[in-house]
Amino acid sequence: MHLSAMMEYIDTHCHLDGEEFAADRADVVQRAREAGCRRVFLPAIDLKTCRSVMDTCRQYPDMCYPMLGLHPEEVRADWADQLRAIREYLPPAPGADFGPVPRTTAAAPHATGADFGPVPRTTAAAPHAIGADFGPVPCPVPPVIAIGEVGLDFYWSREFEQQQLLAFEEQVRWSVETRLPLMIHCRKAQNEMVAILKKYADDLPGGVFHCFTGNALEARQLLEFPRFVLGIGGVLTFKKSNLPLTLAGSEAKQALTAGAGEAKQTLTAGAGEAKQAGVPLERIVLETDAPYMAPVPMRGKRNEPAYIRYVIARLAEAYGVSEETVCQQTTANARRVFGV
C-alpha cells in the first residue's frame, strides 16, 4: 500500500533513535521515504536521549528533526539536574529568568539564530558544552524544533507527582521563552495539565497533544488552546476504538455506515465538508509513536513511519474525504505548528 506521488506526509512523533531501530534504521528511513513520508520528528525523553536524538538527526539531516525535553515518566529525584542539562541544548532566551532551574553554564548560540525562526538545515552551530562527549561533529547540529516529549503521566504512579508538575511547568516556560512549540504527553492528568497551560495560554506558541485517544469533551477542552493540534496515530485503526467518531462526529458515522457506492462518493469530498466534524481536520497531525502503537493490520509489530498510510486511510474514511486531502491538510498543520 503506497501513496501516490502527490500524497506526502509528516510523522510528527517517532522514537527513531531507539535501540529498536539500531539494526536497520537506514532501511526504516528508506521505507518511510518510499511510502511518502517527508519529515520525521524525533522526541527525546531525558538527557541521554537528547544526545541520541541529535545524533540520529545528524545522520538524516534532510529527514529527521529533533525535539528535546524530559518525559514525565522519566522524572525522578534528579529532575532539576536533568532539566539544567537539557536546557543547554535549546536556544537562549535573552534576558530570561529560567526560574527554579537556573542555568549553570553558558549555552552555545543555537542554529536558529536570535529570532528563533526557521533556518536552512545547513546552518552551522557551535559544539555544545554538554555535547562535548560526542567527539567531532561530523555535520552541522540540526535546529531543535520543539520542546518534547514533556507532560504529565499519573497512569502508573503518583510517586513523583509534585516533581512532574514542577518539571512540566518549567518546560512550558521554556516554550514561551524560546518560542518553540510543545510536544505534550498526558495520561490520567488532563485537568492538571490544562490548569498549568492556562497560566501561559496567551503566550504559548502552540504544540501537539500527542497520542490523543480521549472523548469528545476532552477534545473540546484541548482545542480551546487555539495554536495546538491533536496527534493521531495507530489507535485510530483499532477495532474497538471510538476515536473515529470522536474526531469526525456525524461525518464518521455516515462514512462508516455507507454502502460501497455511497462510500466511494464520500471519499472524493474536499476538506471543507469535514469542517463541521467534532475535531476539524485542520486541528490534526499524523504520528506513529514508533516503535509503539502500530496500526491495524500491523498491530503487534514494531511500528515505523511507513505505517502511517494505514492511519491516513482510516482518517479519510472517517471524515469522508480523500487520502490526498488528509495528507495535504495534516502536512500543512504540522508545518504551521513547527515551522518546518
N, C-alpha and C positions, 0 to 999 in steps of 0.2 A: 504493500500500500504506500505509494509515493504521491506526494502532492505535485501539482503541475508547477512549471517554472514560475508562474505568476503568484503562487501561494507560498510565501515565505513567512517565517515566524521567529519569535524570540522566546527562549526559555529563560524566564526571569529568576529561576531558583534551582540550582543544581550543584551538588557537592562533588564536582568532578575531580577535586583534589584528593578525595578519599582513597584509602587503601583498596577499596573495592574496584577501583579503576586502574590500579598500578600496572597490571599485566597487559592491558590493551587500551590504554587511554587514547592513543593515536587513532586506533580503529573506531572507538566510540565517537571521536570528533569527526572522523571521515563519514561515518554513517549519519551523523547529525547533519552535515553539510548536504549529503545526498538526499536527505529527507526534506530539506528546505529550511533548516534551522540556520539563521544568520548571526545570532548572538546567543551567548550563554553567560548568565550572570552567576558568579560563584560567591556564596556567603561563607564567611568564617564563623566559628563558634567559640573560639578562645584565642589566646596568644599564639599557641602552636599552629593552629590552622590559619591564622593570619599569614604566617610565613608560607605555608603550603599553598594557600590560595594565590598569593602573589607570585610564587614560583610557577604555578600552573598557568597563570595568565601571561607570564613572560614567554612561556613556551608556545602559546597560541594567541599572539597579540592582536590578530585580526578577528578573533572569535570570542575570547574569554575576557570578562570584566570583573574586577574584584569588589566585594562588599565586605566591610570589616566591622566586627563587633563581638560582644560577649553574650552568648546564648544563655537564656535563663537556667537551663538545666546544668550549665557549667559554672553557675555562681556558687562559690564556696567561701570559706573564711578569708581567702586571699583575693576576693573580688576587687578590692580597691587597687591592689598592686597590678592585677591583670588589666584594669582599665587604664591605669597610668601608662603602662607599656603600649597598649593598643592605641591610645590617643596619639602616640608619637607617629603613627602611620598616616594620620589624617591631616588635611590642610589646616594650617594655623588660622585662628580667628584673631585678627589684630586687636589688641587691647582687651581681649575677652578674659573674664574671670571664670576659670573652669570649676569653681565651686569646691565640693568636698573631695575631689580627686585632683589635687594640684599637679601640674606638670613638673617633673624634676630635671628634665634635660631639654636642651634646645632642639626643636624639630627642624629637619631639613626642609627647604622650600619644596612645596608639592608641585607636581606636574601641571595641575590645573591652573596655577597662577593665582594672583590676588583676587580676581573676581569670581573664582571657582566655576567659571563657565566651561562648556565643552571645549576641548582642545584636541588637536590631532594626536593619535596614539603614538606618534613617533617623538613626541616631546621628551627631551631628556630630563631625568630627575636625579638629584644628588643621592648618593648612597646614604641610607638612613642609619642612625645610630644603633637601633636595636636590630637592624638587618645586617650588621657587620659580620655575623657568623655565617652569612650566606656565601662569603668569598666574593670573587669578582662578579660583577653584574654583567651577564652576557648580552643583555639588551635593555633598553630603557624600562624603567619602572612604570607599569601601567597606572593610569589615574584611577583612584578609588571613586566609585560612582554612587555608593550608598553606605549607610550605617546599618550593619546587619550581619548576622541574624540576631536580633535583640528582642526582648519582650518579657512575658511573664508565663510561668507554667507551674500550676499547682495541682496537676493531674496525679502525680505520684506522691508528692510530699510537700508539706509547707515548712519543712525544717529551716530553710533559708528564705522564708517569705519576706522578711524585712530587708534582707540583703538584695533580694531580687527587685523589690520596689525601688530601692535606692539606686541600684545599678541601671535599671531601666530608665528612671528619670534622668540620671546623669547622661545617658546616651541620647535621650530625647533632646537634652540641651545641646549636645554636640550637633545634632541635626540642625537646630536653629542657628548655631554659631557658624557652621561650615556651609550651610545651605545644601547639604546632601540629604536626599530622601531617606526614609526609614524602611527597612525590611523587618516586619514585625511578626513574631511567633507568639501565639496566645492560646493556652488551653486552660479551661476552668478558671479563667481570670479576667473575663471581658469587662466586668464592672470596674475592677481595679485599674485595668489598662486604660479604659475610656476616661476615668477620673484624672489620671495623670496627663493624658493627651489634651484634655480640655484646658488645662492650665496654660498650654502653649499653642492652642488651636489657631490663633490669629497669626502666629509667626512660623508655624511649621511649613516647610517647602513641599511636603507630600510624602507619599510612600505606598507600600503594599501591605495589606493584611494577608499574610502568607497562609496558604493551605486552608482557605475558608471552607468550612463544612457545616456552617450553622443554619439556623432557620431564618424565616423572612424578617422577624423582629430584630434579630441580631444583625442581619444585613443592613436594615434601615438605620440602625444605630451607628454602624461603622461608616455608612455612606454620608452621614451628617458631616464628616470631615471631607470637605469638597475636593481637596487635592490628593485624596487617597483612592486606591482601587483595590479590588479583591483578587488574590492569586488563586487560580483554579487549575486543578491537576487531576490525577487519576481517579480520585474518589468520585468524580462526576460520572464515571463509567460503571461503577459498581452496581450490581443488580438491585440491591435494596436501598440505594442512595436516593434521598429526596432532593438532592441538590438541583437536578434539572428543573423541578417545579419551583423551588425556592428562587432560582435565578431568573427563569423565563416566565414564571407565572402561568397565566392563561395561554400564552403563546406555546409553552411547552406542552400543556395538556392537549391542545388542539393538534400540534405536530405529532405527538406520540400516539394519539388515538386515530389519526387519519388513515384512510385506506392508501393502498400503494399509489394510485393515480394522484390522489389529493396530496400525499406527502411529497411526491416528485415536484408538484407545482409549488408547494410552500418553500422548498429548498432553493428556489430561484429568487426569492424575495430579497429586497435590499435591507440594509441595517435600519432604515427609518421605520420599518414595520415592527422592529423589535424594541423600539424606544419606550413603549408602554409596559415593558416587562417589569418584574419585581426588581431586578437589577439590570439597568441599561447595559448593553454591550460595551458602551463607552467607558464603563467602570470595571472592566475585567482585563486581567493579563493572564497569560499562559505560564505554567510552571510544571516541572517534574517532581522536584524534591528528590531527584535521583541521588543515591541508588534506591531510595524508598518509594513506596506508593505507586507501583507500576499499574497502569490502566488495564482493564479488560481489553483484549484477550491475553495480555502479558502478565496478568496478576500472579504474584508468587515468584516472578523472575526479578533479576536486577533491573531496575528502571534506568532509562537513559534518554537523552534529548530527542532521539529519533521517534520515540514512542508518543510524543505529543500529538502526532497525527490522529491518534485514536480519540484524544480529548477534543481536538478540533472537530472531528466528525460528530461527536456527541453534542457539542455546543451548537453546531449548525442544525442538527435535528431538533434540539430543544427550542431554539429561537426561531426556527423556520426560515433560516437564511442559508446562503451558500457557504461552503467551506472557504471560498476565496474571501467572502465578506468577513468571516471570523478572523482569518489571518490578517487582512488589511486593518481591521479595526483594533484588534488586540496589539498589533505591532505599533500602530500609531499611539495607542495608550501607553505602551512601555516607553516609547521614545519621549512622550510628553512628561512622564514621571521622572525618568532617569537622564534625559538629555543626550542619549547616545543612539 
